[in-house]
Amino acid sequence: MTAVTHTLHRRGNVESLSDDYVILVMSAKGINDKGSAEKLKRALEIAARHNAVNFGDMKNGNLFRVGSKVVFDGIRDTSIVHAVYTNKKDLCESLADLKEADLGMSVVVSGLFDEVSGCLETIGMKPHTVQFSLGIFGKQDLLPKEEILEITTMCGHHQVSPLLVQKLLNDVRRGKVSPEEAGRTLAKQCVCGVFNPVRATRLLCALMER
């Protein structure tokens, strides 16, 4: 099974995206979805234990919004579970354990192509399908600045407002919140749990220096 994932369009150069990897695990509707809740829960348990900096279920919310117990207790046959990592090592170890568990669920990975490909080669796997984002077409002058898009596009459903990013950046500059607190606040907005608060913190700190 393949899927067009909402985590495909994260913005940034190679250096900026080097600490951002996402896993999605799901069943196939009408094929293996019935009775899949326990398998999805098991998949998320595996994914979360490898130093995931965020995780969640699109039906219930993410770690920062509802807490881990609500996420795990709410997993259903129709859930899509997610986990976010900041390095290739954690990604590879998570995928290796998911391979060993052999749960029969579809696993989608988003990240730098060479890094993900190298990871799959290391654990003896080949991708079923590879998809690339071709960027943004249209009237781009209406978009936020690129440095803001690097943050907002970490939520594939665009639940992280550019105005909120700017507001929190101003709050950090004034000492009202820390960069880490701002990153966690932004992560709460992305219900699925694919937002990377660690990368967001780093990007906010970089913006403060401009």
C-alpha positions, 0 to 999 in steps of 0.5 A, a space after each residue: 500500500 502507498 499513500 500521499 502523505 501530508 508530511 511530504 511538503 516540509 520546507 528547508 534545505 538539507 541542513 535544515 531538514 537533517 533533524 526531521 523524520 516522520 513515520 506514519 503507520 496505518 491499515 488499508 480500509 476494506 483490506 486489513 482495517 478490521 481488528 487493526 487497532 491493537 496492531 496500530 497501538 503496538 506499532 506506535 509503542 515501538 515507534 514512540 520508544 525510540 526517542 520520538 520527540 512527538 507522536 499522535 493519532 489523527 483521531 485523538 490528538 498528539 502527545 502535547 495536546 492530550 498526553 500519551 495515555 489518551 493517544 494510546 487509549 484512543 487508537 481505533 481500527 481507523 487510526 493513523 499513528 505518527 511519530 517524529 524523530 530528530 536523527 537517522 539512528 532513531 529512525 532506523 532503529 524504529 523501522 528495524 523493530 517495526 520490520 521485526 514485529 511484522 504487523 502487516 500495517 503500511 508504514 510511510 516515512 518522510 525525510 531526506 531521500 538519501 538518509 531514508 534510503 540509506 536507513 532502509 538499505 541498512 535494515 534490508 528493506 526496499 521502498 514500495 513507492 517513492 514520492 517527491 514534493 515538487 514545491 509550490 506553484 502559483 502566486 507565491 508572493 502571497 505566502 509567508 516568508 520561507 523561514 516561517 514556512 519551514 515551521 508551518 509546513 511541519 503541520 501537513 494540515 496547516 493547523 500552525 498559523 504563520 501569525 502564531 509563529 510570529 507572535 511566539 517569536 516576538 514573545 521569545 524575543 521579549 523573554 515571555 516564553 522560552 524557545 522550547 516552550 514556543 516549540 511545544 505550543 506550536 506542536 499542540 496545534 498539529 493534531 496528528 502529531 507530525 510537528 517537530 518541536 525540536 526543529 521548531 525551537 532551533 528555527 525560532 532561535 535562528 530567527 532571533 539572530 536575524 
